[in-house]
């Protein structure tokens, strides 16, 4: 059996991709996703066109993580639609579940009974839902842009038109808006 690396080395290995993200991903945000106040989402658009959907820092699950404790994450969005059962084939992502702006990705229930319905916010094909957050919902709150991401998608718009066609904000515009709003 191979020995485990020391905690210092393991931490460096885990953090390496986070640093490399800055070079390969561009951050975009949607504010008040589908009309829900402060339920903001973050999109990490990779150079290859694939996109990671995460909770934005101003989303109540992240900004109020000291008082909102995740009890359950459910990807069963309708009787016959479970986002975890998405089967994708080939380069063109055939058989992928189609998402539109208001498509539900998952529902998050907190210990207090508060429920959040997380929606796609963009038109895309679902590549993969993150099963890890179903097993450990706190990842949504403690590591939203990495292990706690919600899903990986292939946007319908090409990379150059992604932000404009979906009404997304750049990271700079998002910070400016939220600082004026005092929510970040």
Buried (B, 14 or more C-beta within 10 A) or exposed (E): EEEEEEEEEEEEEEEEEEEEBEEEBBBBBBBEBBEBEBBBBBBBBBEEEBBBBBBBBBBBBBBEBEEBBBBEBBBBBEEEEBBBEBEBEEEEBEEBBEBEBEBBBBBBBBEEEBEBBBBBBBBBBBBBBBEBBBEBBEBBBBBBBBBBBBBBBBBBBEBEEBBEBBEBBEEEBBBEBBEEEEBB
